[in-house]
Amino acid sequence: MSEPKKPAFKKIAAAGVMKKLMADYFYELDAAAKSDTEKVAWCTSVGPAELLRACGFKVHFPENHGAMLGATRMATDMIPEANAVGYSPDICSYLTADVGSYLKGETPLSKAYPGIESLPRPDVLVYNTNQCRDVQDWFMWYSRELDVPCIGVHTHRGVGDLTEAHFESQARQFEALVEPLEQISGRKLDPEALKSCMALSRRCSDLWKEVLDTGAAVPSPLTFFDGTIHMGPAVVLRGDPRANEYYETLLAELKQRIADGVGAVEGERHRLYWEGMPVWGKLRDHSTQFSSLETCVVASTYCNSWIFTDLDPDDPYRSMARAYTKLFIVRSDSAKEEYISRMVDFFKIDGILFHDAKTCPANSNNRYGMPERLEERLGIPFVTINGDLNDLRLYSDEQARTAIEAFVEQLDERTG
Ligand code: SF4
């Protein structure tokens, strides 16, 4: 194995534009929460954001706040606050970090954005259980605490073949949200506004897919770690034209890198797929370690999860049903394995890293033999690292570093 090199990763110039866009978003949310005329909805990250925007709500995404708590390493201090009111350390650490942050009265938003003192108070909480049950429990906690209505959609889970029956039941549930949302917002849903929001969201999704697909170039112009940062607008601003403008800018920069033969990791020798949640508090450490090993994590299920190519402005409810039910996390293991196999082929992957996130079983796909089945099917090795998305007490620097080093050594031996 060659000696680890000094890490050399290229910064994305568009990051400054994104920072400003995210700041605008958070200040607008804060202003809406403080105004007497605007309404705020909280929505799960793969919930019906388009419907909420079309109903005139400003939309806050608690998982985004959870990830901020993780990335700023505040989460570990917040989680015990939620544990103390009965929310187990074994359940979603986004939930426990976010609820703990509320109970402690501390948020990374006030550190990053002077003038913002707290999360924007919601007028309604809207969930979709497509990802897990925890989101419903999470939103219900706030519903009781703040005396705010909580409504949602219940999605089938572990779905193999998708059928019209799945989509039909979902579409009816999305439509059933309209009446309570109209009552809370105090205005009728304008079908044209919904159509326009769906069109913008679909365009955002298409652009985000194009951004991620640039990772198929050799060398890859971006890493998974870049993706986790630059996905911000696709998560919190889909349906808003500014997200689309941002991805046009980012895409142009990545295409230029490809044209110039510039890789995100200098001297890229190996290409990995990241399966599972990021370890938010260790993004920089991971990015640095992989760069020093001349290994690029080029793609992930996680970043791909905000691609909704089924959204169709002419068929809003049914297409939302399709888009939000086809998600990887909703599917059976065999459907997930098909998907990962296609990604491995498309992104020219040499190995797969599974992150077993202790508090997120829904995104830890290593627990029922999938890595072994994929290794046999695809003929490429895997490594599993144990950790968590937010709770750094469940993560060992030493163990992860050693496992990653040994894995790259294994890849070196395979390539000679
Ligand atoms: S999918 Fe995992 S990280 Fe996301 S809300 Fe559910 S338990 Fe938490």
Boltz pocket constraint, residues with backbone or C-beta under 6 A from the ligand:
constraints:
  - pocket:
      binder: B
      contacts: [[A, 63], [A, 92], [A, 93], [A, 94], [A, 95], [A, 131], [A, 132], [A, 133], [A, 134], [A, 135], [A, 359], [A, 360], [A, 361], [A, 362], [A, 363], [A, 389]]
      max_distance: 6.0
